[in-house]
């Protein structure tokens, strides 16, 4: 990136992560099982980005959220609606506002980028 900022949204944000994950709890046809499509550019490590979540994610389905977050672990699953952002510097999150889907099925609507007990640094055993 040659020291220049990278700004991306929707599928562009998904490509910046390590894994591009296709998801939809309300698909117009086919299965609602999330699938890893391909490897991403890994410029935003440790995240799985879920754009447009209010149309695609059933936030009331705790068992489904738990299953999805555990499948994606140790990555942190972040649902990003309009205006959400994650800012990285030197490969680390310095600030964010988004919705975190946790491995317990909880939904943190006020996620600020801090590692939670069930987000990737703790699952990887990296001390803070």
C-alpha beads as a LAMMPS data file, in Angstrom:
LAMMPS data file: protein, C-alpha beads

128 atoms
127 bonds

1 atom types
1 bond types

-500.0 500.0 xlo xhi
-500.0 500.0 ylo yhi
-500.0 500.0 zlo zhi

Masses

1 110.0

Atoms # bond

1 1 1 0.000 0.000 0.000
2 1 1 3.117 2.183 -0.021
3 1 1 2.046 4.076 3.114
4 1 1 -1.156 5.385 1.544
5 1 1 -4.540 4.911 3.213
6 1 1 -6.830 2.257 1.788
7 1 1 -10.560 2.906 1.955
8 1 1 -12.966 0.094 1.117
9 1 1 -16.575 -0.830 1.776
10 1 1 -18.900 -3.732 1.176
11 1 1 -17.208 -6.456 -0.900
12 1 1 -14.080 -4.287 -1.092
13 1 1 -13.752 -4.469 2.692
14 1 1 -14.256 -8.239 2.575
15 1 1 -11.341 -8.596 0.129
16 1 1 -8.976 -6.822 2.553
17 1 1 -9.395 -9.599 5.144
18 1 1 -7.724 -13.016 5.174
19 1 1 -10.884 -14.886 4.104
20 1 1 -13.748 -13.809 1.864
21 1 1 -16.900 -15.290 3.393
22 1 1 -20.236 -15.472 1.575
23 1 1 -23.173 -15.261 3.985
24 1 1 -26.911 -14.592 4.001
25 1 1 -29.461 -15.695 6.607
26 1 1 -32.295 -14.819 4.191
27 1 1 -31.081 -15.972 0.744
28 1 1 -33.474 -15.511 -2.188
29 1 1 -32.631 -19.094 -3.186
30 1 1 -30.265 -21.837 -2.104
31 1 1 -28.775 -22.570 1.286
32 1 1 -28.193 -20.117 4.128
33 1 1 -24.896 -21.767 5.107
34 1 1 -21.951 -19.348 5.099
35 1 1 -19.067 -20.390 2.871
36 1 1 -15.460 -19.312 2.531
37 1 1 -15.142 -18.223 -1.093
38 1 1 -11.418 -17.557 -1.283
39 1 1 -8.405 -16.000 0.401
40 1 1 -8.350 -12.230 0.670
41 1 1 -5.408 -9.797 0.599
42 1 1 -4.862 -10.108 4.402
43 1 1 -4.381 -6.352 4.846
44 1 1 -6.947 -6.448 7.690
45 1 1 -5.804 -9.564 9.567
46 1 1 -7.918 -11.335 12.154
47 1 1 -11.285 -10.109 10.842
48 1 1 -14.220 -11.522 8.945
49 1 1 -16.188 -8.579 7.533
50 1 1 -19.951 -8.880 7.014
51 1 1 -21.281 -5.910 5.000
52 1 1 -24.958 -4.916 4.900
53 1 1 -25.795 -7.031 7.963
54 1 1 -29.290 -5.686 8.617
55 1 1 -30.421 -7.242 5.343
56 1 1 -28.349 -10.418 5.640
57 1 1 -27.873 -11.377 9.310
58 1 1 -30.571 -12.568 11.720
59 1 1 -29.291 -10.884 14.890
60 1 1 -31.921 -12.699 16.991
61 1 1 -30.615 -16.173 16.075
62 1 1 -28.041 -16.625 18.845
63 1 1 -27.347 -20.254 17.954
64 1 1 -26.657 -19.297 14.334
65 1 1 -24.399 -16.402 15.344
66 1 1 -22.535 -18.638 17.768
67 1 1 -22.060 -21.344 15.146
68 1 1 -20.869 -18.832 12.535
69 1 1 -18.433 -17.049 14.887
70 1 1 -16.982 -20.366 16.058
71 1 1 -16.521 -21.517 12.466
72 1 1 -14.653 -18.305 11.667
73 1 1 -12.539 -18.309 14.860
74 1 1 -9.952 -17.222 15.639
75 1 1 -10.997 -14.278 13.453
76 1 1 -13.268 -11.608 14.909
77 1 1 -16.572 -11.361 13.017
78 1 1 -17.580 -7.748 12.401
79 1 1 -20.921 -6.766 10.883
80 1 1 -20.479 -3.422 9.155
81 1 1 -23.504 -1.345 8.226
82 1 1 -23.408 2.140 6.692
83 1 1 -20.943 4.347 8.566
84 1 1 -19.149 1.499 10.350
85 1 1 -15.369 1.489 10.184
86 1 1 -12.255 -0.320 11.311
87 1 1 -8.972 1.593 11.267
88 1 1 -5.710 -0.351 11.123
89 1 1 -2.217 1.009 11.680
90 1 1 0.812 -1.257 11.383
91 1 1 -1.460 -4.299 11.102
92 1 1 -3.348 -3.579 14.346
93 1 1 -6.807 -2.164 14.999
94 1 1 -6.488 1.310 16.511
95 1 1 -10.190 2.199 16.507
96 1 1 -13.452 0.907 15.151
97 1 1 -17.196 1.115 15.313
98 1 1 -19.148 -1.886 14.180
99 1 1 -21.112 -4.868 15.442
100 1 1 -19.159 -7.847 16.735
101 1 1 -20.640 -11.347 16.516
102 1 1 -19.146 -13.432 19.320
103 1 1 -18.494 -17.121 19.813
104 1 1 -21.077 -17.115 22.624
105 1 1 -23.808 -15.930 20.238
106 1 1 -23.841 -12.458 21.776
107 1 1 -24.016 -9.406 19.536
108 1 1 -21.965 -6.388 20.649
109 1 1 -23.558 -3.405 18.888
110 1 1 -20.971 -1.028 20.373
111 1 1 -17.765 -2.791 19.336
112 1 1 -14.902 -0.284 19.314
113 1 1 -12.163 -2.583 18.068
114 1 1 -11.063 -3.694 21.512
115 1 1 -10.369 -7.398 21.725
116 1 1 -13.117 -9.096 23.666
117 1 1 -12.725 -12.241 25.663
118 1 1 -13.933 -14.250 22.683
119 1 1 -12.144 -12.415 19.883
120 1 1 -9.079 -13.497 17.991
121 1 1 -6.177 -12.317 20.215
122 1 1 -7.502 -14.353 23.143
123 1 1 -8.175 -17.426 21.034
124 1 1 -4.688 -17.176 19.567
125 1 1 -3.139 -16.727 23.000
126 1 1 -1.599 -13.355 22.180
127 1 1 -1.156 -11.241 25.331
128 1 1 -2.426 -7.666 25.238

Bonds

1 1 1 2
2 1 2 3
3 1 3 4
4 1 4 5
5 1 5 6
6 1 6 7
7 1 7 8
8 1 8 9
9 1 9 10
10 1 10 11
11 1 11 12
12 1 12 13
13 1 13 14
14 1 14 15
15 1 15 16
16 1 16 17
17 1 17 18
18 1 18 19
19 1 19 20
20 1 20 21
21 1 21 22
22 1 22 23
23 1 23 24
24 1 24 25
25 1 25 26
26 1 26 27
27 1 27 28
28 1 28 29
29 1 29 30
30 1 30 31
31 1 31 32
32 1 32 33
33 1 33 34
34 1 34 35
35 1 35 36
36 1 36 37
37 1 37 38
38 1 38 39
39 1 39 40
40 1 40 41
41 1 41 42
42 1 42 43
43 1 43 44
44 1 44 45
45 1 45 46
46 1 46 47
47 1 47 48
48 1 48 49
49 1 49 50
50 1 50 51
51 1 51 52
52 1 52 53
53 1 53 54
54 1 54 55
55 1 55 56
56 1 56 57
57 1 57 58
58 1 58 59
59 1 59 60
60 1 60 61
61 1 61 62
62 1 62 63
63 1 63 64
64 1 64 65
65 1 65 66
66 1 66 67
67 1 67 68
68 1 68 69
69 1 69 70
70 1 70 71
71 1 71 72
72 1 72 73
73 1 73 74
74 1 74 75
75 1 75 76
76 1 76 77
77 1 77 78
78 1 78 79
79 1 79 80
80 1 80 81
81 1 81 82
82 1 82 83
83 1 83 84
84 1 84 85
85 1 85 86
86 1 86 87
87 1 87 88
88 1 88 89
89 1 89 90
90 1 90 91
91 1 91 92
92 1 92 93
93 1 93 94
94 1 94 95
95 1 95 96
96 1 96 97
97 1 97 98
98 1 98 99
99 1 99 100
100 1 100 101
101 1 101 102
102 1 102 103
103 1 103 104
104 1 104 105
105 1 105 106
106 1 106 107
107 1 107 108
108 1 108 109
109 1 109 110
110 1 110 111
111 1 111 112
112 1 112 113
113 1 113 114
114 1 114 115
115 1 115 116
116 1 116 117
117 1 117 118
118 1 118 119
119 1 119 120
120 1 120 121
121 1 121 122
122 1 122 123
123 1 123 124
124 1 124 125
125 1 125 126
126 1 126 127
127 1 127 128
